[in-house]
Amino acid sequence: MNLLSNMSFGLFLRCSVRLRQQIQCRLLYSMVCITVPENELATRLAHEMVTKNMIACANIIPKVTSVYLWKGTVCEDKEVFMFLKTRTTRVKEVVEFVQQNHPYEVCEVISLPITGGSSKYLNWVGEVVPPK
């Protein structure tokens, strides 16, 4: 009985450590997804946000097709998709920056928590983007 209790407690501790790591990761880092109408704008926004230490990295994916409903009409446009990696505490700042520098009346800016990944990469994000 005592051995079983010790094994159960050890399993609890291991699970507890993993859970804490997942929660910490969710709280620390986020990915922001945006679309823009052209590659030049995507590049300019990425450079400005990296220079201001708002994001660690921007992946720019050209030539995506977006199909959406806008003011009662189905629209189809060629756009550029961006993945931005940052600290969760900086997401609000990133969203505001994108909204202020975006030509669309309603621009796509979506934040997703990063729930796992390379600890070396995530540590690098934390080093590049200071907390706010």
Secondary structure, DSSP 8 states (H G I E B T S, - for coil): -HHHHHHHHHHHHHHHHHHHHHHHHHHHEEEEEEEES-HHHHHHHHHHHHHTTS-SEEEEEEEEEEEEEETTEEEEEEEEEEEEEEEGGGHHHHHHHHHHT--SSS--EEEEE-----HHHHHHHHHHS---
